[in-house]
Amino acid sequence: MGNYGLFLILATLTVLSPGPGVVLTISNALRHGWSGSLPGVCGIALGAFVVAGISASSVGLILAASATAFTFLKYAGALYLLYLGIKMWRTKRFLPEPSTTSSRPWRRFIEALSIQLLNPKAGFFFLAVFPQFIEPGADYFDQFFLLVSSYGLLVVLVHGAYALMANGARSWLSTNRAAGIVGKLSGITFFCFGVLMATASK
């Protein structure tokens, strides 16, 4: 496969760029610690893998061509981001909450997976970028699996690094004042992403 190094650079820059998934990873790390953020990181990585698979199939082409499908997915994702914005806005303290259902790892996994699956832009990234790195004469499945697996691994590594950095700031954020400020900033960020998604076009 040609230009694999270029793909890794492009994919890394894409994963590094701030987005709803990054904000969620940082929020999880602040609330639950580095290890507690890993279920969400795995959810984002699995979501990327699923979206890539859909985009590489005829379903992906249908979604790309259908304005109705794009609009439905767009607004569903926007509403979910607005919900997360409200949730973060109401945050009081970035501390573990073992007695609440929101602290359960599977809830964090589903939350992160949903963000990735409900983002139509992720699908169009794979539709637009992946074909540029597929060599026509070689086996399509092997190349596709390598690219998607590489992207998923980059998601785990980059989001794990974000979580590690956020975890280092937990002692400062253990106060109500600091947690309230960051919670509101995170909430506003989710709101902005939701509005941008709702107003996005193909």
FIGUFI-966263 format. One record per residue: residue in one letter; z, y, x of N, C-alpha, C, CB in turn. Coordinates in steps of 0.001 Angstrom, whole numbers, padded with zeros to 6 digits, always signed. Glycine has a CB too. Layout:
N
AZYXZYXZYXZYX/...
END
This chain:
202
M+000000-001196+000842+000000+000000+000000+000000+001249+000879+001225+000004-000953/G-000912+002155+000569-000984+003372+001353-000062+004451+000824-002392+003879+001385/N+000364+005347+001730+001177+006514+001365+002531+006153+000749+000412+007374+000400/Y+003088+005014+001120+004390+004634+000585+005469+005617+001040+004752+003206+001021/G+005346+006077+002288+006297+007065+002796+006249+008353+001999+006023+007358+004256/L+005040+008775+001637+004888+009982+000831+005524+009798-000542+003404+010346+000684/F+005367+008604-001108+005987+008324-002404+007504+008431-002312+005585+006929-002903/L+008093+007894-001248+009541+007949-001083+010033+009387-000990+009962+007171+000157/I+009274+010227-000273+009654+011633-000148+009598+012319-001514+008732+012360+000860/L+008495+012106-002229+008327+012724-003540+009388+012232-004520+006928+012434-004088/A+009653+010941-004515+010653+010373-005423+012045+010894-005102+010637+008845-005349/T+012365+011009-003804+013676+011522-003398+013877+012951-003867+013834+011447-001881/L+012858+013781-003689+012950+015173-004139+013108+015250-005654+011707+015962-003700/T+012425+014353-006366+012536+014321-007828+013932+013933-008265+011523+013351-008422/V+014498+012909-007638+015849+012451-007994+016898+013492-007613+016163+011109-007302/L+016672+014189-006489+017614+015203-006025+017646+016427-006929+017267+015623-004620/S+016541+016727-007593+016455+017938-008403+017467+017884-009543+015028+018120-008958/P+018139+019015-009810+019149+019045-010878+018549+018699-012237+019809+020422-010943/G+019234+017892-012966+018797+017500-014297+019978+016969-015080+017678+016449-014224/P+019763+016563-016327+020873+016050-017138+021589+014872-016492+020366+015640-018495/G+020831+013980-015846+021446+012821-015218+022374+013213-014080+020382+011883-014709/V+021955+014188-013283+022786+014651-012170+024069+015284-012693+022012+015657-011294/V+023942+016121-013717+025121+016763-014294+026092+015718-014846+024707+017745-015404/L+025554+014699-015503+026408+013651-016060+027109+012866-014959+025586+012703-016935/T+026401+012565-013885+026998+011836-012759+028148+012621-012154+025944+011541-011685/I+027939+013915-011935+028984+014761-011360+030182+014843-012307+028435+016176-011062/S+029908+014992-013595+030996+015063-014584+031801+013772-014611+030433+015355-015981/N+031120+012638-014557+031819+011348-014548+032672+011187-013300+030817+010199-014641/A+032145+011646-012153+032896+011534-010903+034141+012414-010936+032011+011917-009708/L+034025+013596-011523+035178+014488-011616+036246+013913-012533+034747+015865-012114/R+035829+013255-013593+036779+012744-014571+037330+011368-014185+036121+012671-015931/H+036468+010507-013625+036866+009109-013409+036861+008680-011944+035956+008208-014182/G+036500+009576-011023+036436+009203-009618+035091+008602-009249+037539+008229-009289/W+034902+008358-007949+033604+007873-007472+033253+006521-008077+033604+007774-005951/S+034197+005583-007998+033922+004249-008535+033727+004295-010050+035063+003284-008180/G+034425+005210-010713+034283+005326-012153+032947+005911-012588+035386+006160-012694/S+032255+006562-011660+030945+007137-011990+029821+006114-011857+030657+008335-011092/L+030100+004995-011192+029053+004014-010913+028420+003389-012156+029611+002933-010063/P+029172+003117-013243+028499+002610-014446+027421+003558-014954+029515+002367-015545/G+027707+004867-014921+026706+005846-015338+025516+005872-014398+027324+007226-015420/V+025776+005777-013101+024683+005757-012119+023780+004550-012367+025244+005723-010669/C+024390+003399-012628+023603+002196-012918+022810+002355-014213+024520+000968-013012/G+023388+003052-015194+022674+003300-016439+021445+004163-016232+023590+003951-017441/I+021575+005182-015403+020434+006055-015098+019360+005276-014351+020884+007276-014264/A+019772+004452-013383+018816+003666-012610+018081+002667-013501+019529+002931-011470/L+018818+001985-014388+018182+001032-015297+017242+001760-016254+019246+000240-016088/G+017659+002933-016722+016804+003726-017594+015502+004097-016926+017519+004970-018033/A+015576+004465-015646+014365+004800-014898+013446+003593-014794+014722+005316-013499/F+014034+002418-014573+013251+001190-014461+012551+000872-015782+014151+000016-014038/V+013291+001014-016891+012716+000725-018207+011611+001716-018556+013806+000756-019285/V+011867+003000-018314+010873+004033-018616+009608+003817-017798+011446+005433-018343/A+009786+003438-016538+008630+003175-015689+007819+002004-016226+009072+002897-014251/G+008520+000949-016672+007824-000204-017229+007049+000145-018481+008802-001302-017531/I+007666+000941-019353+006986+001372-020577+005775+002234-020248+007951+002145-021487/S+005950+003120-019283+004870+004035-018912+003680+003301-018318+005376+005068-017925/A+003954+002167-017671+002875+001409-017041+002145+000515-018042+003427+000564-015902/S+002662+000418-019250+002051-000437-020260+001235+000387-021242+003119-001236-021002/S+000629-000282-022188-000162+000405-023205+000718+001290-024081-000913-000609-024068/V+002018+000939-024198+002941+001761-024982+003053+003144-024369+004329+001100-025069/G+003104+003181-023041+003179+004466-022354+001965+005321-022621+003336+004261-020874/L+000791+004707-022655-000431+005454-022930-000441+005982-024365-001660+004571-022683/I+000102+005181-025293+000185+005617-026686+001118+006823-026814+000675+004461-027587/L+002284+006751-026147+003224+007857-026182+002622+009111-025572+004502+007484-025456/A+001829+008930-024522+001216+010076-023869+000174+010724-024763+000589+009662-022551/A-000503+009911-025582-001584+010441-026423-001090+010907-027786-002658+009390-026610/S+000067+010435-028224+000555+010727-029560+001482+011931-029554+001270+009518-030138/A+001067+012996-030222+001906+014187-030326+003152+013906-031154+001118+015345-030939/T+003018+013065-032182+004156+012740-033044+005233+011978-032276+003692+011917-034251/A+004811+010974-031511+005771+010188-030731+006468+011062-029701+005071+009009-030036/F+005699+011927-029051+006274+012817-028049+007295+013754-028693+005168+013628-027346/T+006940+014314-029847+007824+015258-030532+009128+014589-030965+007117+015859-031750/F+009014+013375-031522+010210+012646-031960+011153+012393-030790+009819+011312-032617/L+010595+011874-029696+011405+011564-028520+012007+012830-027929+010565+010837-027467/K+011223+013907-027948+011675+015170-027384+012893+015705-028129+010548+016196-027418/Y+012822+015732-029454+013932+016276-030237+015147+015363-030236+013490+016524-031658/A+014918+014051-030196+016041+013116-030099+016793+013346-028793+015548+011648-030190/G+016059+013507-027704+016688+013766-026418+017395+015108-026388+015662+013707-025317/A+016783+016126-026999+017390+017461-027026+018707+017445-027787+016431+018476-027659/L+018732+016771-028941+019959+016689-029735+021066+015971-028973+019688+015973-031059/Y+020696+014936-028239+021695+014195-027476+022278+015064-026362+021080+012915-026887/L+021439+015858-025717+021919+016750-024663+022826+017838-025241+020733+017387-023920/L+022498+018328-026427+023354+019318-027079+024722+018715-027418+022676+019856-028355/Y+024715+017456-027840+025975+016758-028116+026828+016660-026853+025699+015350-028681/L+026191+016302-025733+026923+016215-024471+027428+017582-024043+026038+015614-023378/G+026648+018640-024350+027074+019993-024023+028360+020354-024754+025976+020991-024367/I+028440+020013-026030+029649+020268-026814+030826+019474-026247+029421+019904-028301/K+030540+018231-025883+031585+017361-025338+032152+017931-024039+031033+015947-025096/M+031271+018412-023155+031730+018973-021886+032428+020319-022092+030551+019136-020920/W+031949+021122-023026+032548+022435-023303+034022+022285-023700+031763+023161-024427/R+034330+021191-024385+035693+020975-024884+036590+020280-023855+035650+020149-026164/T+036060+020026-022647+036841+019345-021620+038043+020192-021203+035962+019030-020400/K+039204+019565-021117+040433+020242-020725+040831+019944-019285+041552+019848-021652/R+040709+018673-018909+041111+018271-017554+040180+017168-017067+042600+017789-017525/F+039802+017249-015774+038968+016206-015173+039884+015163-014536+037977+016808-014112/L+040543+014393-015391+041441+013350-014941+041102+012049-015645+042905+013740-015191/P+041450+010907-015066+041197+009636-015749+041881+009607-017105+041674+008459-014893/E+041238+008982-018071+041798+008875-019409+041769+007407-019852+041016+009775-020410/P+042637+006552-019280+042589+005120-019570+042862+004769-021015+043561+004409-018715/S+043483+005670-021759+043839+005343-023140+042749+005688-024138+045097+006054-023521/T+041658+006319-023692+040606+006739-024611+039382+005866-024451+040241+008203-024385/T+038622+005741-025549+037423+004905-025495+036363+005513-024594+036857+004699-026893/S+036378+006845-024417+035352+007490-023587+035485+007107-022132+035428+008998-023723/S+036679+006523-021736+036882+006154-020346+036355+004757-020042+038348+006236-019999/R+035912+004039-021073+035451+002678-020850+034121+002690-020096+035308+001930-022189/P+033989+001846-019070+032768+001830-018258+031497+001623-019063+032866+000759-017226/W+031533+000765-020086+030309+000493-020845+029861+001715-021621+030519-000678-021800/R+030813+002582-022017+030442+003808-022714+029699+004748-021765+031693+004504-023296/R+030171+004829-020526+029504+005673-019527+028116+005124-019196+030358+005771-018243/F+028007+003808-019150+026718+003180-018868+025713+003493-019980+026884+001654-018710/I+026115+003318-021232+025230+003575-022375+024857+005052-022452+025900+003132-023687/E+025819+005922-022189+025577+007365-022232+024494+007761-021225+026881+008138-021946/A+024612+007264-020000+023636+007585-018960+022279+006954-019261+024141+007114-017594/L+022296+005712-019739+021048+005039-020090+020318+005803-021188+021321+003596-020537/S+021062+006305-022168+020457+007043-023281+019792+008326-022812+021505+007365-024333/I+020444+009032-021878+019865+010270-021353+018502+009995-020739+020801+010912-020312/Q+018415+008923-019965+017168+008602-019282+016093+008157-020260+017401+007522-018242/L+016454+007334-021223+015470+006796-022165+014956+007852-023130+016071+005649-022944/L+015784+008867-023426+015400+009888-024395+014750+011113-023760+016603+010315-025177/N+014406+011004-022493+013757+012115-021800+012266+011814-021644+014417+012366-020410/P+011404+012415-022475+009967+012106-022395+009332+012533-021078+009236+012773-023534/K+009916+013530-020436+009356+013998-019171+009428+012923-018095+010084+015248-018703/A+010452+012060-018161+010568+010976-017178+009375+010038-017289+011885+010193-017376/G+008984+009712-018522+007833+008843-018729+006552+009451-018208+007681+008523-020185/F+006371+010744-018426+005145+011387-017965+005124+011529-016445+004991+012755-018619/F+006319+011577-015824+006358+011584-014359+005773+010293-013823+007800+011775-013845/F+006188+009171-014400+005675+007881-013941+004189+007740-014246+006454+006736-014591/L+003778+008197-015420+002358+008112-015776+001489+008931-014823+002143+008588-017215/A+001999+010078-014405+001201+010980-013572+001254+010618-012094+001673+012401-013757/V+002421+010169-011638+002618+009969-010198+002276+008564-009740+004039+010275-009830/F+002723+007556-010470+002544+006187-010011+001089+005809-009717+003096+005254-011030/P+000140+006169-010587-001247+005766-010317-001784+006272-008979-002138+006260-011421/Q-001216+007376-008495-001692+007941-007234-001359+007050-006033-001093+009320-007030/F-000397+006151-006224+000057+005310-005113-000261+003835-005329+001549+005480-004911/I-001045+003540-006338-001471+002163-006591-002833+001922-005970-001511+001866-008103/E-002908+000938-005095-004176+000601-004438-004968-000347-005343-003927-000050-003030/P-006162+000061-005793-006936-000722-006773-007206-002164-006348-008246-000042-007032/G-007449-002388-005056-007823-003723-004612-006667-004681-004458-008533-003631-003334/A-005444-004190-004492-004273-005040-004275-003648-005446-005606-003235-004315-003399/D-002685-006378-005519-002023-006861-006729-001219-005735-007389-001100-008057-006398/Y-001529-005467-008659-000902-004346-009365+000587-004571-009561-001572-004128-010713/F+000976-005778-009984+002380-006040-010295+003258-005870-009063+002544-007448-010865/D+002822-006402-007919+003614-006284-006688+003818-004825-006300+002934-007040-005539/Q+002753-004034-006392+002863-002618-006044+003771-001879-007027+001474-001966-006018/F+003582-002167-008318+004381-001521-009344+005862-001842-009156+003913-001954-010735/F+006174-003113-008918+007568-003521-008758+008192-002849-007532+007667-005055-008635/L+007431-002728-006450+007943-002085-005241+008262-000613-005506+006926-002212-004091/L+007347+000087-006184+007548+001513-006440+008724+001745-007386+006274+002133-007025/V+008787+000972-008463+009862+001155-009438+011213+000786-008833+009598+000310-010695/S+011260-000311-008081+012508-000727-007446+012971+000307-006429+012338-002091-006772/S+012030+000867-005690+012364+001905-004709+012934+003127-005404+011125+002294-003882/Y+012306+003505-006524+012787+004657-007274+014197+004405-007812+011826+004981-008426/G+014425+003211-008355+015742+002876-008875+016804+002884-007788+015707+001526-009544/L+016461+002379-006602+017405+002379-005484+017723+003802-005043+016843+001575-004305/L+016703+004662-005037+016924+006067-004675+017852+006742-005681+015581+006826-004599/V+017708+006389-006951+018598+006947-007978+020044+006575-007668+018200+006440-009392/V+020285+005304-007341+021635+004845-007032+022192+005568-005806+021642+003329-006802/L+021384+005687-004754+021843+006313-003512+022115+007809-003694+020809+006105-002407/V+021184+008514-004311+021322+009966-004464+022453+010312-005428+020004+010581-004958/H+022495+009631-006570+023564+009916-007530+024919+009461-006995+023273+009233-008871/G+024933+008398-006204+026175+007987-005571+026685+009047-004608+025984+006671-004845/A+025759+009705-003894+026140+010786-002979+026660+011995-003752+024943+011195-002101/Y+025993+012335-004857+026478+013428-005703+027897+013136-006194+025529+013646-006904/A+028111+011910-006638+029422+011520-007152+030489+011583-006061+029362+010113-007743/L+030113+011193-004843+031062+011216-003731+031499+012647-003426+030442+010569-002479/M+030537+013568-003445+030869+014976-003195+031739+015543-004309+029590+015812-003055/A+031405+015205-005548+032193+015704-006676+033610+015133-006644+031507+015350-008008/N+033727+013879-006229+035043+013246-006171+035970+013970-005200+034906+011783-005766/G+035374+014551-004141+036173+015292-003168+036781+016560-003734+035335+015636-001982/A+036236+017034-004845+036744+018277-005445+037712+018011-006585+035591+019126-005949/R+038099+016778-006819+038933+016438-007980+040326+017060-007893+039056+014924-008108/S+040875+017173-006675+042226+017724-006568+042264+019167-007051+042728+017640-005122/W+041234+019935-006717+041171+021324-007181+040951+021393-008682+040058+022079-006457/L+040168+020443-009178+039812+020461-010589+040848+019784-011480+038484+019801-010779/S+041988+019389-010901+043017+018753-011701+043799+019762-012540+043961+017985-010807/T+043608+021063-012262+044285+022091-013058+043479+022397-014315+044495+023380-012228/N+044168+022832-015351+043491+023161-016605+042476+024287-016428+044512+023550-017662/R+042838+025299-015646+041964+026460-015485+040645+026072-014821+042666+027544-014663/A+040736+025369-013688+039527+024991-012953+038673+024028-013774+039896+024352-011603/A+039324+023051-014403+038587+022078-015206+037915+022751-016394+039520+020966-015690/G+038597+023727-016981+038007+024440-018110+036762+025204-017711+039013+025389-018713/I+036816+025857-016543+035662+026617-016062+034472+025697-015809+036019+027382-014780/V+034710+024599-015074+033620+023671-014757+033115+022974-016014+034082+022630-013727/G+034031+022636-016918+033623+021998-018165+032693+022891-018971+034844+021637-018996/K+033018+024164-019045+032174+025095-019795+030830+025307-019103+032889+026437-019969/L+030854+025373-017767+029592+025504-017027+028714+024271-017245+029865+025706-015514/S+029336+023087-017224+028584+021853-017472+028046+021840-018897+029471+020612-017223/G+028873+022290-019844+028429+022336-021229+027239+023250-021412+029552+022781-022123/I+027301+024434-020789+026182+025382-020864+024932+024779-020236+026542+026709-020162/T+025124+024044-019121+023980+023427-018445+023317+022395-019349+024421+022771-017121/F+024111+021561-020006+023551+020577-020938+022845+021267-022095+024654+019651-021472/F+023438+022356-022588+022804+023119-023658+021435+023633-023210+023702+024293-024089/C+021371+024162-021986+020105+024693-021456+019057+023595-021331+020331+025356-020088/F+019483+022431-020809+018549+021308-020704+018069+020880-022084+019207+020121-019979/G+018976+020895-023066+018592+020525-024421+017569+021476-025003+019802+020477-025309/V+017778+022776-024790+016834+023779-025289+015484+023645-024587+017400+025200-025090/L+015532+023443-023256+014286+023287-022506+013517+022056-022970+014573+023190-021007/M+014232+020965-023248+013566+019760-023715+012960+019973-025096+014543+018588-023742/A+013695+020685-025961+013212+020920-027326+011978+021798-027343+014302+021556-028169/T+011839+022677-026352+010704+023593-026317+009601+023126-025379+011165+024965-025907/A+009786+021931-024780+008787+021430-023833+007524+020988-024545+009355+020273-023022/S+006436+021096-023834+005157+020599-024344+004601+019619-023334+004147+021764-024611/K+003583+018873-023752+003005+017868-022832+002383+018543-021627+001945+017006-023552/
END
